[in-house]
């Protein structure tokens, strides 16, 4: 029984899978933040272009 417990304590394959999962989650969060910021910037740029086009056609 102690041999089984000792093997369980030394087994690190589960820890490696958890580490890879955490790294993947961190990368996913980074991508989501970057995409959100990019989307906001693009929306702002297109809104400025639309405003300028609106002002030129009205004048």
C-alpha positions in Angstrom: 0.0 0.0 0.0 2.8 2.4 0.8 4.4 1.6 -2.6 1.2 2.6 -4.4 1.1 5.9 -2.4 4.7 6.6 -3.2 4.1 6.1 -6.9 1.1 8.4 -6.8 3.1 11.2 -5.1 5.9 10.9 -7.7 3.6 10.8 -10.7 3.7 14.3 -12.3 1.9 13.6 -15.6 -1.3 15.3 -14.2 0.6 18.3 -13.1 2.0 18.7 -16.6 -1.5 18.6 -18.2 -2.7 21.2 -15.7 0.3 23.5 -16.6 -0.4 23.2 -20.3 -4.1 23.9 -19.6 -3.2 27.1 -17.6 -0.8 28.2 -20.4 -3.5 27.7 -23.0 -6.0 29.6 -20.9 -3.6 32.5 -20.4 -2.9 32.7 -24.2 -6.7 32.6 -24.8 -7.3 35.5 -22.4 -4.5 37.5 -24.1 -6.0 36.9 -27.5 -9.5 38.0 -26.3 -8.1 41.2 -24.7 -6.1 42.0 -27.9 -9.1 41.3 -30.2 -11.4 43.5 -28.0 -9.0 46.4 -28.1 -8.5 46.1 -31.8 -12.2 46.0 -32.4 -12.7 49.1 -30.3 -9.9 50.9 -32.2 -11.3 49.9 -35.6 -14.8 51.0 -34.6 -13.5 54.4 -33.5 -11.6 54.8 -36.8 -14.6 53.9 -38.9 -16.8 56.2 -36.9 -14.4 59.1 -37.6 -14.4 58.3 -41.3 -18.2 58.1 -41.3 -18.4 61.5 -39.5 -16.1 63.1 -42.0 -18.0 61.7 -44.9 -21.2 62.9 -43.4 -19.9 66.4 -42.9 -18.5 66.6 -46.5 -21.8 65.5 -48.1 -23.9 67.9 -46.0 -21.8 71.0 -46.7 
